[in-house]
Amino acid sequence: MIAARLCFTGLLFISAPATPAPAAIAIQTGHSPGDATFNLPPVPPPALNDAATKAVFKITGGQADSHSGALEVLHDGHIPASSDSPRENFFFAPDSAGAALLIDLGRGINLKSIATYSWHQAGRAGQQYALYAASGGKDGTQPAPDAAPDSPGSGWTLLAKVDTSAKGPGQHAVELSGSPQATLGKYRYLLFRPQANPDPSGFGQTFFSEIDVTDANAPEVQRLRTEPLLDTYQTDDGKYTFTVDSTRSPDLREWFGKKVMPAVKEWYPKITALISVPGFPPPDKMSLRLQEGEIVPGNRGIPAYAVGGNIVVSSDFMRSEANREAIGCVIHEIVHVAQTSHWGPQNHGRVPTWIVEGVADYVRWFLFEPESRGAVIHQPDDARYDASYRTTANFFDWVIRNHIKDLPRKLNATFSTGYHAGLWRDWTGKSVQELAAEWKKSLFP
């Protein structure tokens, strides 16, 4: 749900002591404490293909925080996944004296607008900076970036001073533009001089999410979609419905629909038939959301996760693994959706994680894509039946082939009845340790 939106506008007239600035610069600001898509009118959403996309960004004063994302996050057309995603924002280190960021657009362009976006749940949300511009010398040489930009003859023009820190946490957007009849001017270089927001803890450096620069002479830019981009799919019998949200990753919409969803539609009924227990019907509705950046803040390597009937998938992982592990990853997660039909408040957490993940990887590696041999054990000496994921999946496959065909359903039933190690003897006549010892022997040539 998107919280109520608060928007602010303003008009600022500036004359700089150095090179003359445009006669009038309009500064519009938008703020929302709860929006997640940078839908902050009157400032438009971030652009996907503006003049800053291929520009060169360089730190010329101060230093980046050790937890900050690379400078590329400022002009990659992507927004953070959450209000506290350090690696998806750029921010300076505490007490970074003379913090400055230089943008080289590659050539002089007529600037239609410059926009900055930030997002944080606390003191790093607001924006405070002075923005300068320079045309460069006749040969395009940039003025010294470490010179005092306000001094006469520095080569820099003061465009604006911005301060949105009083608006509080949430998403902030600032857009600078000229009058309807004029641009901001023709410039090649931009110099941002940010200041930290007031913060008792000393961590007030702004989480800058995106910086856009639009060329008045270029075609209209494409912008981030702020309205949901949803597609609905159903199994052929209409029993199961799947909703895919590709709002954040519209470039993946067609691929996901053609490559991933046919596998989901085919395999979710198979999975439910394999593990479902009478009296505990699996969810008949599921949502799959494509998410840019870190889908779990602070855990960059997680490709996907499932909560109830909702799956969140890393768009970066889908792109990089489109021809390898992308589809199998989603199959693993829809197993978790089927498992949740047995999770009640009194039983949730009673089943060990190695069983939960082992069943999901068994379905993926031994049923969905056995040809990939993704769960082959290469170091039998170190193999443990409860190691989870692929290793446990290998153990389960051995037990299924040699002792009990219905193991996935029996394991799934423990989500509601409870799990204890004695069940293995009830099912197979042997303890799990005895089964594991036999399994390990089978792994050696």
C-alpha positions in Angstrom: 0.0 0.0 0.0 1.3 3.5 -0.9 1.1 6.0 1.9 -0.4 9.4 1.5 1.9 11.6 -0.7 3.2 15.1 0.3 4.5 17.3 -2.5 6.2 20.6 -2.5 7.0 23.1 -5.2 9.1 26.2 -5.3 10.6 28.8 -7.6 14.1 30.1 -6.9 16.0 33.0 -8.6 19.7 32.9 -8.4 22.5 35.0 -9.7 26.0 33.7 -9.3 29.1 35.8 -8.5 31.2 34.0 -11.1 29.9 33.1 -14.6 26.3 34.4 -15.0 23.6 31.9 -14.4 20.3 31.7 -16.2 17.9 34.4 -15.3 15.4 32.1 -13.6 15.8 28.5 -12.3 12.7 26.7 -11.1 13.3 24.2 -8.3 10.5 21.7 -7.7 10.6 19.2 -4.9 8.6 16.2 -4.1 8.5 14.1 -0.9 6.7 11.0 0.3 7.2 9.2 3.6 5.9 6.0 2.2 6.0 5.7 -1.6 8.2 3.0 -3.0 8.3 4.0 -6.7 9.4 7.6 -6.7 6.0 8.7 -7.8 6.6 12.2 -6.4 4.8 14.9 -8.4 5.4 17.5 -9.6 8.9 16.0 -10.1 8.7 13.2 -12.7 9.9 9.7 -11.9 13.6 8.8 -12.6 14.6 8.6 -16.2 15.9 5.4 -17.8 17.9 6.9 -20.8 18.8 10.5 -20.0 22.0 12.3 -20.8 23.6 11.1 -17.5 23.3 7.4 -18.4 26.6 7.4 -20.3 28.2 10.3 -18.5 31.4 9.9 -16.4 30.9 10.3 -12.7 33.9 11.0 -10.5 34.5 11.8 -6.8 36.7 15.0 -6.7 36.4 15.7 -2.9 35.8 13.6 0.1 35.4 9.8 -0.1 32.6 7.3 -0.6 31.4 5.4 2.5 32.7 1.9 2.7 29.1 0.6 2.6 28.1 2.8 -0.4 27.2 1.5 -3.8 29.5 2.3 -6.7 29.0 5.6 -8.6 27.2 3.6 -11.3 24.1 3.3 -9.1 23.5 7.1 -9.7 22.9 6.7 -13.4 21.8 3.1 -14.1 18.1 3.8 -14.3 17.3 1.6 -11.3 16.0 2.5 -7.9 16.7 0.9 -4.6 14.6 -2.1 -3.4 13.9 -0.6 0.0 14.4 2.4 2.3 17.6 1.1 3.7 19.7 -0.4 0.8 23.2 1.0 1.1 24.6 -0.8 -1.9 21.9 0.6 -4.2 22.6 4.2 -3.2 25.7 6.4 -3.3 26.7 8.3 -0.2 29.8 9.9 1.2 31.6 8.8 4.3 31.0 10.6 7.6 33.0 13.8 8.1 34.0 13.7 4.4 35.5 17.2 4.1 34.8 19.0 0.9 32.6 16.2 -0.6 32.2 16.8 -4.3 31.0 14.8 -7.3 31.9 15.7 -10.8 29.8 14.7 -13.8 31.3 14.9 -17.3 28.5 14.7 -19.9 31.0 14.2 -22.7 30.0 17.3 -24.6 28.2 20.6 -24.0 24.4 20.1 -24.1 21.4 22.4 -23.6 20.2 21.3 -20.2 16.5 21.0 -20.0 16.5 19.8 -16.4 18.6 18.2 -13.7 16.9 15.9 -11.1 18.2 14.2 -8.0 16.5 11.4 -6.1 17.1 10.0 -2.6 15.5 7.5 -0.2 16.1 6.5 3.4 14.1 5.6 6.4 15.9 8.1 8.7 18.4 11.0 8.6 20.0 10.1 5.2 16.8 10.9 3.2 17.0 14.7 2.7 19.1 16.5 0.1 21.4 19.4 0.8 23.8 20.5 -2.0 25.1 23.3 -4.1 25.1 22.6 -7.9 27.6 24.2 -10.3 27.9 23.9 -14.0 30.7 24.6 -16.5 31.1 24.7 -20.2 34.8 24.1 -20.2 37.5 25.7 -22.3 37.4 26.0 -26.0 38.9 22.6 -26.3 36.5 21.2 -23.8 39.0 21.2 -20.9 37.2 21.1 -17.6 37.9 23.7 -14.9 39.8 22.5 -11.9 37.2 20.6 -9.8 39.0 21.3 -6.5 39.0 25.1 -7.1 36.6 27.2 -5.0 33.7 27.2 -7.5 32.2 30.4 -6.1 35.4 32.4 -6.8 35.5 34.8 -9.8 37.2 33.2 -12.8 36.8 29.7 -11.5 34.9 28.7 -14.6 31.9 27.4 -12.6 28.4 28.8 -12.6 26.3 28.4 -9.5 22.9 27.0 -10.7 21.2 26.4 -7.3 21.4 25.5 -3.7 19.0 22.8 -2.5 17.9 21.8 1.0 15.0 19.3 1.6 16.3 18.1 4.9 13.3 19.5 6.9 10.9 17.2 5.1 12.0 14.1 7.0 12.5 10.5 6.1 11.2 8.9 3.0 11.7 9.5 -0.7 12.9 12.9 -1.9 13.0 14.3 -5.4 14.4 17.6 -6.7 14.2 18.9 -10.2 15.9 22.0 -11.5 14.7 23.5 -14.8 14.7 26.7 -16.8 11.7 28.8 -17.9 9.4 27.4 -20.6 11.3 29.6 -23.1 14.8 28.8 -21.9 17.1 26.0 -20.8 19.4 25.9 -17.8 22.2 26.7 -20.3 24.7 24.8 -22.4 27.2 22.9 -20.2 29.4 19.9 -20.3 30.3 19.6 -16.6 28.3 19.5 -13.4 29.7 19.7 -9.9 27.7 18.6 -6.9 28.8 19.8 -3.5 26.6 17.9 -0.9 26.4 18.5 2.8 25.3 16.1 5.4 21.8 16.4 6.9 21.6 17.3 10.6 21.7 14.0 12.5 22.7 13.5 16.2 24.3 10.1 15.3 26.6 11.7 12.7 25.2 9.7 9.9 23.4 12.3 7.9 25.0 11.7 4.5 22.3 11.5 1.8 21.5 8.2 0.2 21.5 9.5 -3.4 19.6 7.0 -5.5 19.7 8.5 -9.0 20.8 11.7 -10.8 19.2 12.6 -14.1 20.3 15.1 -16.7 17.9 15.7 -19.6 19.0 17.2 -23.0 16.6 19.8 -24.4 17.6 18.8 -27.9 17.2 15.0 -27.4 14.1 12.9 -27.8 11.8 12.6 -24.8 13.3 10.3 -22.2 11.7 7.1 -21.0 10.9 7.1 -17.3 10.5 4.6 -14.5 7.1 3.1 -14.5 5.2 4.0 -11.3 1.9 2.3 -12.0 1.9 -1.5 -11.5 2.8 -3.6 -14.5 0.9 -6.8 -13.8 0.3 -10.0 -15.9 -2.0 -12.8 -14.9 -1.5 -16.5 -15.8 -3.6 -19.6 -15.1 -3.1 -23.3 -15.4 -5.1 -24.8 -18.3 -7.7 -26.1 -15.9 -8.1 -22.7 -14.2 -7.3 -24.2 -10.8 -4.2 -22.1 -10.1 -3.6 -18.4 -10.8 -0.3 -16.6 -10.9 0.3 -12.8 -11.0 3.6 -11.5 -12.2 4.6 -7.9 -11.2 7.4 -6.6 -13.5 6.8 -2.9 -12.6 10.4 -2.5 -11.6 11.9 -4.5 -14.5 9.8 -4.0 -17.6 12.7 -5.3 -19.8 12.1 -8.7 -18.3 8.4 -8.8 -18.7 8.3 -10.6 -22.1 11.1 -13.0 -21.3 9.7 -14.0 -17.9 6.3 -14.6 -19.5 7.6 -16.7 -22.3 10.4 -18.7 -20.5 9.6 -18.8 -16.8 5.8 -18.9 -16.6 5.2 -22.0 -18.8 7.4 -23.9 -16.4 5.6 -22.5 -13.4 2.2 -23.4 -14.9 3.3 -26.9 -15.7 5.2 -27.7 -12.5 3.2 -26.1 -9.7 0.4 -28.7 -10.2 3.0 -31.5 -10.3 4.5 -30.2 -7.1 1.3 -30.0 -5.3 0.4 -33.5 -6.4 3.8 -34.7 -5.1 3.7 -33.2 -1.6 0.2 -32.1 -0.7 -1.6 -33.8 2.2 -5.4 -34.3 2.5 -6.9 -31.5 4.5 -4.2 -29.0 3.6 -4.8 -27.7 0.1 -1.9 -25.7 -1.4 -2.4 -22.0 -2.2 -4.3 -21.6 -5.5 -3.1 -18.1 -6.0 0.6 -17.0 -6.2 2.3 -13.7 -6.9 5.8 -13.4 -8.4 7.5 -10.0 -8.2 10.6 -9.0 -10.1 12.8 -6.8 -7.9 15.9 -4.7 -8.8 19.0 -4.7 -6.6 19.3 -6.4 -3.3 16.0 -8.1 -2.6 17.0 -8.6 1.0 18.9 -5.5 2.3 22.4 -6.5 3.2 22.3 -9.9 1.5 23.5 -9.2 -2.0 23.7 -12.9 -3.1 20.1 -14.0 -2.5 18.4 -14.7 -5.9 14.8 -15.2 -4.6 12.7 -15.9 -1.6 9.1 -16.9 -0.8 6.8 -15.7 1.9 3.4 -17.4 2.0 2.0 -17.2 -1.5 4.4 -14.4 -2.6 7.7 -14.8 -4.3 10.3 -12.1 -4.8 12.9 -12.7 -7.5 16.1 -10.8 -8.2 15.9 -9.2 -11.6 19.7 -9.0 -11.7 19.9 -12.8 -11.2 17.3 -13.4 -13.8 19.3 -11.5 -16.4 22.7 -13.0 -15.5 21.3 -16.6 -15.3 18.7 -16.4 -18.0 20.2 -19.4 -19.8 21.4 -21.3 -16.7 19.8 -21.2 -13.3 17.0 -18.6 -13.5 14.1 -21.0 -14.2 15.2 -23.6 -11.7 15.5 -21.0 -9.1 11.9 -20.1 -9.5 10.9 -23.7 -9.4 12.6 -24.0 -6.1 10.6 -21.1 -4.7 7.2 -22.4 -5.9 7.9 -25.6 -3.9 8.1 -23.3 -0.8 4.7 -21.9 -1.7 3.2 -25.3 -1.8 4.8 -26.2 1.5 3.2 -23.2 3.3 -0.3 -24.7 3.2 0.9 -26.7 6.3 2.4 -23.9 8.3 0.2 -23.0 11.2 1.1 -20.7 14.2 1.6 -23.6 16.5 3.8 -25.6 14.1 5.7 -23.0 12.1 9.4 -23.5 12.7 9.2 -27.0 14.0 10.6 -28.5 10.8 14.4 -28.2 10.4 15.5 -25.8 7.6 17.5 -28.6 6.0 14.3 -30.5 5.3 12.5 -27.4 4.0 15.3 -26.5 1.6 16.2 -30.1 0.8 12.7 -30.9 -0.5 12.7 -27.8 -2.7 16.1 -28.7 -4.2 15.1 -32.3 -4.7 12.2 -31.2 -6.8 14.4 -28.8 -8.7 17.5 -30.9 -9.4 16.1 -34.4 -9.6 12.7 -33.9 -11.1 12.6 -30.5 -13.0 16.2 -30.5 -14.4 17.9 -33.8 -13.7 20.0 -33.4 -16.8 21.9 -30.5 -15.2 23.2 -32.8 -12.5 23.3 -29.8 -10.2 23.1 -31.9 -7.0 25.9 -34.3 -7.7 28.2 -34.8 -4.7 31.8 -34.2 -5.7 33.4 -34.6 -2.2 31.7 -37.5 -0.5 33.9 -37.4 2.6 32.5 -34.0 3.5 28.8 -34.8 2.6 26.3 -34.4 5.4 22.6 -35.5 5.0 21.5 -32.3 6.9 23.7 -29.9 5.0 20.6 -28.5 3.3 19.9 -27.6 -0.3 21.7 -29.7 -3.0 23.4 -32.1 -0.6 20.2 -32.9 1.3 18.4 -33.2 -2.0 20.9 -35.9 -3.0 20.3 -37.7 0.2 16.5 -37.5 -0.3 16.8 -38.9 -3.8 18.8 -41.9 -2.5 16.2 -42.6 0.2 13.4 -42.3 -2.3 15.0 -44.7 -4.8 16.0 -47.2 -2.2 13.5 -47.1 0.7 10.4 -44.9 0.4 8.8 -43.5 -2.7 6.5 -41.1 -0.9 9.1 -39.3 1.1 8.3 -35.8 -0.1 4.7 -36.1 1.0 5.7 -37.6 4.4 8.2 -34.8 5.0 5.7 -32.2 4.0 3.1 -33.6 6.4 5.5 -32.9 9.3 4.9 -29.2 8.7 1.5 -29.7 10.4 2.1 -32.8 12.6 5.7 -31.9 13.7 9.0 -33.5 12.9 11.2 -35.7 15.0 14.1 -37.9 14.1 12.3 -41.1 15.1 10.0 -40.8 12.0 12.8 -42.1 9.8 12.7 -45.5 11.6 8.9 -45.5 11.3 9.1 -44.9 7.6 12.1 -47.1 6.6 13.0 -49.3 9.6 16.3 -47.5 10.0 17.4 -44.4 11.8 18.4 -41.3 9.8 22.0 -41.8 10.9 22.0 -45.4 9.5 20.4 -44.2 6.3 23.0 -41.4 6.0 25.9 -43.9 6.5 24.5 -46.1 3.6 24.0 -43.1 1.4 27.6 -41.9 1.9 28.9 -45.3 1.0 26.9 -45.2 -2.2 28.6 -41.9 -3.2 32.0 -43.5 -3.6 32.8 -45.3 -6.9 
